Amino acid sequence: MKFEDSLIKFQRMISRTWDIQTFDSKGNNLSYSEFEYLLCVHNAENAEIDPESDKHDDSTHLSALAAEMQVQKSSASLMVNKLEKRELIYRATCQYDARAQHILLTEKGRKLLLNIQSSVYNNLAKTFKGLLEEKEYNNFEQTLAKICATYPTEK
């Protein structure tokens, strides 16, 4: 099998696992794009803040979210509106800049994010671990980490 064909099959495996694992009992689904936004908000909420800094932490503002997602602010705003309607995130007025709002996860959003992260990616890791010998799995894990660390993420 050519390497390119293996990559296609690998992507298909991840996509199918995503599609199966992200439906809840009511048939609701979370797209990968929605997941990325929730993960980005979660990471911003949990980022370590330098207590010595006198600079306001704006990592959860819409503009920071758009920059992190590498999209236009208008695109990020549309997704935030969508996620807010689904009660997965909420907005809180910034105490330092009344024009700005913090984008934060609701408890429902946090639970969904962590559940999907666990069910999709932990299950895939277990599947790969079961398919490979221990040394192969460790090599795969190290190689994937190296690719991810060096692959450019900017558009």
PyMOL commands that set and color helices and strands:
alter all, ss='L'
color gray80, all
select helices_A, chain A and resi 3-21+32-45+62-69+73-85+107-131+134-150
alter helices_A, ss='H'
color red, helices_A
select strands_A, chain A and resi 89-93+101-105
alter strands_A, ss='S'
color yellow, strands_A
deselect
rebuild
show_as cartoon
